[in-house]
């Protein structure tokens, strides 16, 4: 018999037997056991339920779903009545062509991280860009608008960040990535948006950096920094002076890149605020209510400490 505990990590087989008496929400990923989203969302739901009793039976769970299982799993989640889903990498791109409808803001990103249940299927949204902008503003007191934006990485997270930067009116956008094929593909897709906004766009390999703009906004959307032995995504000697660095990684709370930026006279923040605010935006999409981001931040901090 299933326990329906937010501390458990469930599987596709558990989903087939799912019979939770309330309204279910979930994060899907692989791996997903490390996710602190259940603690964060359930704390917010408990707070919202004090003024909206209809949310008292809502719960957020965690499902380990393999990428090759996702397209099979989504209709089952729908049939089981899951009101909303969050998706982690690589599910965001896999789900994009499979959902019933796409929010126009998510269309150019080509990825969805938030699904809302409708009668005919799920509607797809992407709250990553919003979370990034809020995280940078709250943690670092910096606006994307008017900043020289240097983006490290060219994957799904980087794509959302790049589009957010262009839509926010950055002064210039430079994307640095090791895999040149992936980098050029992303640049070609971004070029029409950058051109329409009259924003300079350039692509660089990490070992081909000559110099980068001073006082830039440097955003890491790579996985380099998750392990203690990881090098910085760009050579330390190429880190611009007085940069403002936002690293999407939040565990560990300080990466080698963040340390190097601070050592060169800049400031740095990790990605926890991004996680909180993209999550708050998701919860608002599902419930129609403004999610308490402060409650979610406190729950996220506590969950990280207990991990």
Secondary structure, 3 states (H helix, E strand, C coil): CCCCCCCCCECHHHHHCCCCCCEEEEEEECCCCCCCHHHHHHHHHHHHHCCCHHHCCEEEEEEECCHHHHHHHHHHHHHCCCCEEEECCCHHHHHHCCCCEECHHHHCCCCCCEEEEECCEEEEECCHHHHHHHHHHHHHCCCCCCCEEEEECCCHHHHHHHHHHHHHCCCEEEEECCCHHHHHHHHHHHHHHHHHCCCEEEEECHHHCCCCCCCCEEEECCCCCCCCCCCCCCCHHHCCCCCEEEECCCCCCCCHHHHHHHHCCCEEECCHHHHHHHHHHHHHHHHCCCCCHHHHHHHHHHHHHHC
